[in-house]
C-alpha cells in the first residue's frame, strides 16, 4: 500500500491504518527499537506505542515521508524507554557507546532550553551531513541515528570494522570542527 493511502486511512480514522502501517513498517520500526533497547518485549512495546503516537498525531499532521516520521517516533519512544530502564544502572550496549562518542560534539544540546537554538543546531548538523560523501553520511546515520554497531555497519557496507571505526572517528572530528566554526 502506498504511504499516501496509509495516511489517508489515518485521516479517515480507520483502524486499518494501524494494520497497514504494521504490515509495511513494522519490521523497520522494530529494528530501530531493538537497536536501542536490545530487548524483544520492550522493542515490541515501543513499536506499539509508535502506532498509538502515529494515530494521535495523524491528523492534524500530514507527514511528508511516513517512514521517517515513524522512525523518528520509534527512536524517541525507545530512547525514553531506555533512559527510564537504565536510570539507576548504566549498562553496556550500543546506545551509551554511541551517545558517548557524540557527546564532545553536541553536549551543548543537552543543556540548551531554547528551542530556536536547538533547531539551528539541527540545521547546522544537517548542513554538515550534506557536505559529506554519500558513504560517509550513510555510515554516520547508521551509527548515530539507527545505532547500528560498527560490526553491523562493516557488514552492510563491505568494509572492515576498523575502517568503519576510523571513518566514524574522522567524521566526528570534522563535525566537531564544523560546529565550533558555527559557534557551538
C-alpha positions as CSV (number, residue, x, y, z in Angstrom):
1,X,0.0,0.0,0.0
2,X,1.3,3.5,-0.8
3,X,2.2,5.8,2.0
4,X,-0.4,8.4,0.9
5,X,-3.1,5.7,1.1
6,X,-2.0,4.7,4.6
7,X,-2.0,8.4,5.7
8,X,-5.5,8.8,4.2
9,X,-6.6,5.9,6.4
10,X,-5.4,7.8,9.5
11,X,-7.3,10.9,8.3
12,X,-10.4,8.7,7.9
13,X,-9.8,7.4,11.5
14,X,-9.9,3.9,10.1
15,X,-8.3,1.2,12.2
16,X,-7.0,-0.3,9.0
17,X,-4.3,2.4,9.2
18,X,-2.6,0.6,12.0
19,X,-2.7,-2.7,10.2
20,X,-1.3,-1.2,7.0
21,X,1.4,0.6,9.0
22,X,2.4,-2.5,10.8
23,X,2.5,-4.5,7.5
24,X,4.7,-2.0,5.8
25,X,6.8,-0.5,8.5
26,X,6.6,-2.9,11.5
27,X,10.0,-4.6,10.9
28,X,11.6,-1.2,10.2
29,X,10.3,0.2,13.5
30,X,11.2,-2.9,15.4
31,X,14.8,-2.8,14.1
32,X,15.2,0.8,15.3
33,X,13.7,-0.1,18.7
34,X,15.7,-3.2,19.1
35,X,19.0,-1.4,18.3
36,X,18.3,0.9,21.2
37,X,16.7,-1.5,23.7
38,X,18.2,-4.9,22.9
39,X,15.1,-6.5,24.4
40,X,12.3,-8.1,22.4
41,X,9.4,-7.2,24.7
42,X,10.5,-3.6,25.2
43,X,11.0,-3.3,21.5
44,X,7.6,-4.6,20.7
45,X,6.1,-2.3,23.2
46,X,7.9,0.7,21.6
47,X,6.6,-0.3,18.2
48,X,3.0,-0.5,19.6
49,X,3.5,2.9,21.2
50,X,4.7,4.2,17.8
51,X,1.4,3.2,16.2
52,X,-0.5,4.9,19.0
53,X,1.6,8.1,18.6
54,X,1.0,8.0,14.8
55,X,-2.7,7.6,15.4
56,X,-2.7,10.6,17.8
57,X,-0.6,12.8,15.5
58,X,-2.1,12.0,12.1
59,X,-4.3,14.1,11.8
60,X,-3.6,17.0,12.1
61,X,-0.1,16.4,10.9
62,X,0.5,15.0,7.4
63,X,3.9,13.5,7.3
64,X,5.8,14.1,4.0
65,X,7.8,10.9,4.5
66,X,5.9,8.3,6.5
67,X,9.0,6.0,7.1
68,X,11.0,8.9,8.6
69,X,8.0,10.1,10.6
70,X,7.5,6.6,12.1
71,X,11.3,6.1,12.6
72,X,11.6,9.3,14.5
73,X,8.7,8.4,16.8
74,X,10.1,4.9,17.4
75,X,13.5,6.2,18.1
76,X,12.2,8.8,20.6
77,X,10.0,6.4,22.4
78,X,12.7,3.8,22.5
79,X,15.3,6.2,23.9
80,X,12.8,7.4,26.5
81,X,12.2,3.7,27.5
82,X,15.9,3.0,27.6
83,X,16.6,6.1,29.8
84,X,13.9,5.1,32.3
85,X,15.1,1.5,32.3
86,X,18.7,2.4,32.9
87,X,18.1,5.4,35.1
88,X,19.6,3.6,38.1
89,X,22.2,1.5,36.4
90,X,24.2,2.3,33.3
91,X,24.7,-0.8,31.2
92,X,26.6,-1.8,28.1
93,X,25.3,-1.8,24.6
94,X,25.3,0.5,21.6
95,X,23.2,3.3,23.0
96,X,25.5,4.6,25.7
97,X,28.5,4.0,23.5
98,X,27.1,5.9,20.5
99,X,25.9,8.8,22.7
100,X,29.3,8.9,24.4
101,X,31.1,9.1,21.1
102,X,29.0,12.1,20.0
103,X,29.0,13.8,23.4
104,X,32.0,16.0,22.8
105,X,30.5,17.4,19.6
106,X,26.9,18.2,20.7
107,X,27.0,18.2,24.5
108,X,25.6,21.8,24.5
109,X,22.4,20.4,23.1
110,X,21.7,18.8,26.4
111,X,21.8,22.0,28.4
112,X,20.1,24.2,25.9
113,X,16.5,25.2,26.8
114,X,16.0,27.4,23.9
115,X,14.0,25.6,21.1
116,X,15.3,28.0,18.4
117,X,18.9,27.3,19.3
118,X,18.2,23.5,19.1
119,X,16.6,23.9,15.7
120,X,19.6,26.0,14.5
121,X,22.0,23.3,15.8
122,X,20.0,20.6,13.9
123,X,20.1,22.7,10.7
124,X,23.9,23.0,11.2
125,X,24.2,19.3,11.6
126,X,22.1,18.7,8.5
127,X,24.3,21.1,6.5
128,X,27.3,19.2,7.8
129,X,25.8,15.9,6.8
130,X,25.0,17.3,3.3
131,X,28.7,18.2,2.9
132,X,29.8,14.6,3.4
133,X,30.2,12.0,0.7
134,X,27.3,9.6,0.4
135,X,29.1,6.7,2.0
136,X,30.3,8.9,5.0
137,X,26.8,10.2,5.5
138,X,25.2,6.7,5.4
139,X,27.8,5.3,7.8
140,X,27.3,8.2,10.2
141,X,23.5,7.9,10.0
142,X,23.6,4.1,10.5
143,X,25.7,4.6,13.7
144,X,24.1,7.7,15.2
145,X,20.5,7.5,14.1
146,X,19.9,3.8,13.8
147,X,22.5,3.0,16.5
148,X,24.0,0.1,14.4
149,X,27.2,-1.4,15.8
150,X,30.4,-0.8,13.9
151,X,30.4,-4.5,13.0
152,X,26.9,-4.3,11.6
153,X,27.9,-1.3,9.5
154,X,31.0,-3.0,8.3
155,X,29.0,-6.0,7.1
156,X,26.4,-3.7,5.5
157,X,29.0,-1.7,3.5
158,X,31.6,-4.4,2.9
159,X,34.2,-2.6,5.0
160,X,36.5,-3.9,7.7
161,X,35.3,-3.0,11.2
162,X,38.5,-0.9,11.8
163,X,37.7,1.1,8.6
164,X,34.2,1.9,10.0
165,X,35.6,2.9,13.4
166,X,38.3,5.1,11.7
167,X,35.7,6.7,9.4
168,X,33.4,7.5,12.3
169,X,36.3,8.9,14.3
170,X,37.3,11.2,11.4
171,X,33.7,12.2,10.7
172,X,33.1,13.1,14.4
173,X,36.3,15.2,14.3
174,X,35.0,17.0,11.2
175,X,31.6,17.5,12.9
176,X,33.3,18.9,16.0
177,X,35.4,21.4,13.9
178,X,32.3,22.3,11.8
179,X,30.2,23.0,14.9
180,X,32.9,25.1,16.6
181,X,33.2,27.1,13.4
182,X,29.4,27.6,13.5
183,X,29.7,28.8,17.1
184,X,28.5,25.7,19.0
